[in-house]
Amino acid sequence: MCSFKKCVLLALYATLALLQGVAQAASYVDVLELPAQPSTLAQHSPLLDVTRAGERLVTVGQRGHILYSDDAGEHWQQAAVPVSSDLNAVHFPTTEQGWAVGNDGVILHSRDAGATWTKQLDGREIGALLVKHYGALASAEPANEQWPLFAAEGRRLLDEGPDKPFLDVWFADDQLGYVVGVFNLILATRDGGQSWTPLQDRTDNPQGFHLNAIASTGDALYIVGEHGLLLRWDDLLERFTSVPTPYQGSFFGLIGAPGELLVYGLRGHVFRSADAGANWTALDTGLQVSVTAATLDATGEYRLFTQAGHMLLGEEGSMHLQMVPQQSQSPVAGVSLAGDSSLVLVGTRGVRVLPVE
């Protein structure tokens, strides 16, 4: 049920659990009620995503840690966060307004470029949200057999508790946004997160595959997931429609520009399409390790990173990816452009600033 990025950290968490399990059993505190604790080691702890809020960098990770930097990643400050749930993704559609999501169905919101955060939703509320939404549709359309099924899914979430993580978040602006997660969990907001609407009925994902990432290429909004799943938002149909792909393994992310889409994932697989998924070209990475993060650098070239920390370079429109030698490397879960000549990488070893020539 975990995302790939989370699974990378399981060994670390298992060790911590063995060391801390007895104490936690004696004095359990719900992570949804416990604010993230200040730590001088937060910058070096496992982090899972990083993005920009204007010129500021914001990164999120384990135990509710959110850090921000105003000097291209050289120094970091820890944000005030109301939960200790592990956080998986962060996105800022504007300089000031941003959202972060994570385990336990957490959705957090910042109005001050990531310095402080408030909780908008957590997993204790999601089941009831589905029951109310799809129950109302079932009452309005009793002949429609899908509504009771989605309402039953909501009741199952209520019974199982707040254990379902959100894996990614994307906002078009400070009002319209989406969060996606395990087992086809997807919510949308049109009022900046004041209210959320389930969209399980608006995805071509009948098997309920995990939704690993959501992003825009500038001309289309896409979701990638398990078993080669690729979905594209259709304005006319008002749903995420299926786009066939040539791979049946998991995709962990996507990146692109108008007229170009790259999807990447398990075992070094990267595919490119120049026609919104009608045709695909496999890009040879020469690797068998998973591609886990990507960005466009200041020159418009793609920089892709792997579970083992490899960096691959590909020009926009190119059919080839070139390995870039590094003096040292470590697992990469997220990457962001920090300036004209550097990238910020985050992963199991925290933050690393990488000069780019």
C-alpha positions as CSV (number, residue, x, y, z in Angstrom):
1,M,0.0,0.0,0.0
2,C,3.0,2.3,0.3
3,S,4.3,4.4,-2.5
4,F,7.7,3.5,-4.0
5,K,9.4,6.4,-2.2
6,K,7.9,5.2,1.1
7,C,9.0,1.6,0.5
8,V,12.6,2.9,0.0
9,L,12.5,4.0,3.7
10,L,10.9,0.9,5.2
11,A,14.1,-0.6,6.4
12,L,15.0,2.6,8.2
13,Y,11.6,2.9,9.8
14,A,11.7,-0.8,10.9
15,T,14.9,-0.2,12.8
16,L,13.4,2.9,14.5
17,A,10.3,1.0,15.4
18,L,12.3,-1.7,17.1
19,L,14.2,0.9,19.1
20,Q,11.2,3.0,20.0
21,G,8.4,0.5,20.1
22,V,8.3,-0.2,23.8
23,A,8.2,3.5,24.7
24,Q,5.6,4.3,22.1
25,A,3.4,1.5,23.4
26,A,3.6,2.9,26.9
27,S,2.7,6.5,25.8
28,Y,1.0,6.5,22.4
29,V,0.2,9.9,20.9
30,D,-1.7,10.1,17.6
31,V,0.5,11.6,15.0
32,L,-2.5,13.5,13.7
33,E,-2.6,15.4,17.0
34,L,1.1,15.8,17.6
35,P,2.9,18.7,15.9
36,A,6.1,18.0,14.1
37,Q,9.0,18.3,16.6
38,P,11.9,20.7,16.0
39,S,15.1,18.8,15.1
40,T,18.5,20.0,14.3
41,L,18.8,16.8,12.2
42,A,15.7,17.5,10.0
43,Q,17.8,18.6,7.1
44,H,19.6,15.2,7.1
45,S,16.6,13.0,7.8
46,P,14.6,11.2,5.0
47,L,12.9,13.8,2.7
48,L,10.5,12.8,-0.1
49,D,9.8,15.9,-2.2
50,V,11.0,19.4,-2.9
51,T,9.5,22.3,-4.8
52,R,9.8,26.1,-5.2
53,A,7.6,28.8,-3.7
54,G,8.8,31.7,-5.8
55,E,12.5,31.9,-5.0
56,R,12.0,29.9,-1.8
57,L,12.6,26.1,-1.7
58,V,10.3,23.9,0.4
59,T,10.9,20.2,1.2
60,V,8.8,17.7,3.1
61,G,9.5,14.3,4.6
62,Q,9.2,12.0,7.6
63,R,7.6,12.9,11.0
64,G,5.9,15.9,9.5
65,H,9.1,17.7,8.7
66,I,8.8,20.6,6.4
67,L,11.9,22.8,5.7
68,Y,12.4,25.9,3.7
69,S,15.4,27.8,2.3
70,D,15.8,31.3,0.9
71,D,19.4,30.9,-0.3
72,A,19.2,28.2,-2.9
73,G,19.4,25.3,-0.4
74,E,22.5,26.4,1.5
75,H,20.6,26.9,4.8
76,W,17.3,25.6,5.9
77,Q,14.7,26.5,8.5
78,Q,12.1,24.1,9.9
79,A,8.4,25.1,9.4
80,A,5.6,24.9,12.0
81,V,3.5,21.9,11.2
82,P,0.5,20.6,13.1
83,V,1.0,16.9,12.5
84,S,3.8,14.3,12.7
85,S,2.6,12.2,9.8
86,D,5.1,11.4,7.2
87,L,4.7,13.8,4.2
88,N,5.1,12.6,0.6
89,A,4.6,15.5,-1.7
90,V,4.4,19.3,-1.8
91,H,3.2,21.8,-4.5
92,F,3.0,25.6,-4.7
93,P,0.9,27.1,-7.5
94,T,1.7,30.6,-6.3
95,T,4.5,32.2,-4.3
96,E,2.6,32.2,-1.1
97,Q,0.0,29.4,-1.3
98,G,1.0,25.8,-1.1
99,W,-0.2,22.3,-0.2
100,A,1.5,19.2,1.2
101,V,0.0,15.7,1.5
102,G,1.1,12.5,3.2
103,N,0.3,9.5,5.3
104,D,-2.9,9.2,7.4
105,G,-4.8,11.0,4.6
106,V,-3.2,14.4,5.6
107,I,-3.7,17.5,3.6
108,L,-1.8,20.6,4.8
109,H,-2.0,24.2,3.6
110,S,0.4,27.2,3.8
111,R,-0.4,30.8,3.2
112,D,3.1,32.2,3.8
113,A,5.4,30.4,1.4
114,G,5.8,27.3,3.6
115,A,6.8,28.9,6.9
116,T,3.6,27.8,8.8
117,W,1.0,25.2,7.9
118,T,-2.6,24.3,8.9
119,K,-4.4,21.0,8.4
120,Q,-7.3,21.0,6.0
121,L,-8.2,17.3,6.1
122,D,-7.0,13.9,7.4
123,G,-7.9,10.3,7.0
124,R,-10.5,10.3,9.9
125,E,-12.7,12.5,7.6
126,I,-12.2,10.9,4.2
127,G,-14.5,7.9,4.7
128,A,-17.4,10.1,5.9
129,L,-16.8,12.4,2.9
130,L,-17.2,9.5,0.5
131,V,-20.3,8.2,2.3
132,K,-22.0,11.6,2.2
133,H,-21.1,12.4,-1.4
134,Y,-21.9,9.0,-3.0
135,G,-24.9,8.4,-0.6
136,A,-26.5,11.6,-1.9
137,L,-25.9,10.5,-5.5
138,A,-27.4,7.1,-4.7
139,S,-30.5,8.8,-3.3
140,A,-30.8,11.0,-6.3
141,E,-30.2,8.3,-8.9
142,P,-31.3,5.0,-7.4
143,A,-31.0,3.1,-10.7
144,N,-27.3,3.9,-10.9
145,E,-25.5,0.9,-9.5
146,Q,-22.1,2.5,-9.1
147,W,-23.1,5.0,-6.3
148,P,-23.8,2.4,-3.6
149,L,-20.4,0.8,-4.4
150,F,-18.5,4.0,-3.9
151,A,-20.5,4.7,-0.7
152,A,-19.6,1.2,0.5
153,E,-15.9,2.1,-0.1
154,G,-16.4,5.1,2.1
155,R,-17.8,2.9,4.9
156,R,-14.8,0.6,4.5
157,L,-12.4,3.6,5.0
158,L,-14.4,4.5,8.1
159,D,-13.9,1.0,9.5
160,E,-10.2,0.8,8.7
161,G,-9.3,4.1,10.1
162,P,-6.9,6.9,8.8
163,D,-4.2,4.6,7.3
164,K,-4.5,5.5,3.6
165,P,-1.8,7.9,2.3
166,F,-2.0,10.6,-0.3
167,L,1.0,10.3,-2.6
168,D,0.9,13.5,-4.6
169,V,-0.8,16.9,-4.9
170,W,-1.2,19.4,-7.8
171,F,-2.9,22.8,-7.9
172,A,-3.7,24.9,-11.0
173,D,-3.9,28.1,-8.9
174,D,-4.9,29.0,-5.4
175,Q,-8.4,27.5,-5.8
176,L,-8.4,24.4,-8.1
177,G,-6.4,21.4,-7.0
178,Y,-6.2,17.6,-6.7
179,V,-4.8,15.1,-4.3
180,V,-4.2,11.5,-5.3
181,G,-3.2,8.3,-3.4
182,V,-3.5,4.6,-2.9
183,F,-6.4,2.5,-4.2
184,N,-7.7,5.2,-6.6
185,L,-8.0,7.7,-3.8
186,I,-8.6,11.1,-5.4
187,L,-10.2,14.3,-4.2
188,A,-10.6,17.7,-5.8
189,T,-11.2,21.2,-4.5
190,R,-12.4,24.4,-6.2
191,D,-12.2,26.6,-3.2
192,G,-8.6,26.3,-2.1
193,G,-9.2,23.3,0.2
194,Q,-12.1,24.6,2.2
195,S,-14.1,21.7,0.8
196,W,-13.1,18.5,-1.1
197,T,-15.1,16.4,-3.5
198,P,-14.3,12.7,-4.2
199,L,-13.6,11.8,-7.8
200,Q,-13.4,8.0,-7.7
201,D,-16.1,7.9,-10.2
202,R,-14.2,10.3,-12.6
203,T,-11.2,8.0,-13.2
204,D,-10.8,5.2,-15.7
205,N,-9.3,3.0,-13.0
206,P,-11.8,0.2,-12.3
207,Q,-9.1,-2.0,-10.7
208,G,-8.4,0.6,-8.1
209,F,-4.6,0.9,-8.9
210,H,-2.6,3.3,-6.8
211,L,-2.3,6.8,-8.2
212,N,1.4,7.7,-7.7
213,A,1.7,11.1,-9.2
214,I,-0.2,14.0,-10.8
215,A,1.3,16.8,-12.9
216,S,0.7,19.1,-15.8
217,T,2.7,19.4,-19.0
218,G,1.3,22.9,-19.7
219,D,-1.2,21.6,-22.2
220,A,-2.7,18.6,-20.3
221,L,-3.1,17.3,-16.8
222,Y,-2.0,13.6,-16.2
223,I,-1.9,11.0,-13.5
224,V,0.4,8.0,-13.4
225,G,0.1,4.9,-11.3
226,E,0.5,1.1,-11.0
227,H,0.5,-1.4,-13.9
228,G,1.3,1.2,-16.6
229,L,-1.6,3.4,-15.6
230,L,-1.8,6.8,-17.3
231,L,-4.8,9.0,-17.1
232,R,-5.4,12.4,-18.8
233,W,-8.0,15.0,-17.7
234,D,-10.7,15.5,-20.4
235,D,-12.5,18.8,-20.0
236,L,-15.4,17.7,-22.2
237,L,-16.1,14.5,-20.3
238,E,-15.0,16.0,-16.9
239,R,-13.1,12.9,-16.0
240,F,-9.6,11.4,-16.1
241,T,-9.6,9.1,-19.1
242,S,-7.2,6.2,-19.8
243,V,-4.2,6.6,-22.1
244,P,-2.6,3.3,-23.2
245,T,1.1,2.9,-22.5
246,P,3.6,0.2,-23.7
247,Y,4.6,-0.8,-20.1
248,Q,2.7,-2.8,-17.4
249,G,5.0,-1.9,-14.5
250,S,4.5,1.0,-12.2
251,F,5.1,4.6,-13.2
252,F,6.4,6.9,-10.4
253,G,6.2,10.3,-12.1
254,L,5.9,12.3,-15.2
255,I,7.3,15.5,-16.7
256,G,7.0,17.4,-19.9
257,A,6.2,20.6,-21.8
258,P,3.4,21.5,-24.3
259,G,3.6,18.8,-27.0
260,E,5.9,16.5,-25.1
261,L,5.4,14.0,-22.2
262,L,7.8,11.8,-20.4
263,V,6.7,9.0,-17.9
264,Y,9.2,7.2,-15.8
265,G,9.2,4.4,-13.2
266,L,10.2,0.9,-12.3
267,R,13.5,-0.7,-13.5
268,G,14.8,2.3,-15.4
269,H,11.8,2.6,-17.7
270,V,11.3,6.0,-19.4
271,F,8.9,6.6,-22.3
272,R,8.3,9.7,-24.4
273,S,5.3,10.8,-26.4
274,A,5.0,13.8,-28.7
275,D,1.3,13.3,-29.4
276,A,-0.5,13.1,-26.0
277,G,0.1,9.3,-25.6
278,A,-1.0,8.2,-29.1
279,N,2.5,6.9,-29.8
280,W,5.4,6.1,-27.5
281,T,9.2,5.8,-27.8
282,A,11.2,4.0,-25.1
283,L,14.3,6.0,-24.0
284,D,17.3,3.9,-23.2
285,T,18.6,4.6,-19.7
286,G,21.0,1.7,-19.6
287,L,19.9,1.1,-16.0
288,Q,17.8,-1.5,-14.2
289,V,17.1,0.8,-11.2
290,S,13.9,2.8,-10.8
291,V,13.7,6.4,-12.0
292,T,12.1,8.3,-9.1
293,A,12.4,12.1,-9.8
294,A,12.8,14.5,-12.7
295,T,13.0,18.2,-13.5
296,L,13.7,20.6,-16.3
297,D,16.9,22.6,-15.8
298,A,17.5,26.3,-16.7
299,T,18.5,25.4,-20.3
300,G,15.3,23.3,-20.8
301,E,17.1,19.9,-20.6
302,Y,15.6,17.0,-18.7
303,R,17.4,15.8,-15.5
304,L,16.1,12.4,-14.3
305,F,17.3,10.7,-11.1
306,T,17.1,7.2,-9.9
307,Q,16.6,5.2,-6.7
308,A,20.4,4.8,-6.5
309,G,21.1,8.5,-7.3
310,H,22.2,8.3,-10.9
311,M,21.6,11.4,-13.0
312,L,20.4,11.2,-16.6
313,L,20.4,14.1,-19.0
314,G,18.1,14.5,-22.0
315,E,17.5,17.4,-24.3
316,E,13.9,18.4,-24.9
317,G,12.7,16.4,-27.9
318,S,15.7,14.0,-27.7
319,M,15.4,10.2,-28.0
320,H,18.5,9.5,-25.8
321,L,19.4,9.9,-22.2
322,Q,23.0,10.4,-21.2
323,M,24.5,9.3,-17.8
324,V,26.1,12.2,-16.1
325,P,29.1,11.3,-13.8
326,Q,28.9,12.5,-10.2
327,Q,31.6,12.7,-7.5
328,S,29.1,11.1,-5.0
329,Q,25.5,9.9,-5.2
330,S,22.7,8.9,-2.9
331,P,19.0,7.9,-3.4
332,V,16.9,10.6,-4.9
333,A,13.2,11.0,-4.1
334,G,12.7,14.6,-5.3
335,V,14.4,17.3,-7.2
336,S,14.0,21.0,-7.8
337,L,15.8,23.7,-9.7
338,A,17.5,25.9,-7.1
339,G,19.1,28.5,-9.4
340,D,20.6,28.9,-12.8
341,S,23.5,26.6,-11.9
342,S,22.3,24.2,-9.2
343,L,19.7,21.6,-8.3
344,V,18.4,20.6,-4.9
345,L,18.0,16.8,-4.4
346,V,16.2,15.2,-1.5
347,G,16.1,11.6,-0.4
348,T,16.9,9.2,2.4
349,R,20.0,11.2,3.4
350,G,18.2,14.6,3.5
351,V,19.1,17.5,1.3
352,R,22.0,17.8,-1.2
353,V,22.8,20.7,-3.5
354,L,24.2,19.7,-6.9
355,P,26.0,22.2,-9.1
356,V,25.0,21.8,-12.8
357,E,27.4,22.7,-15.5
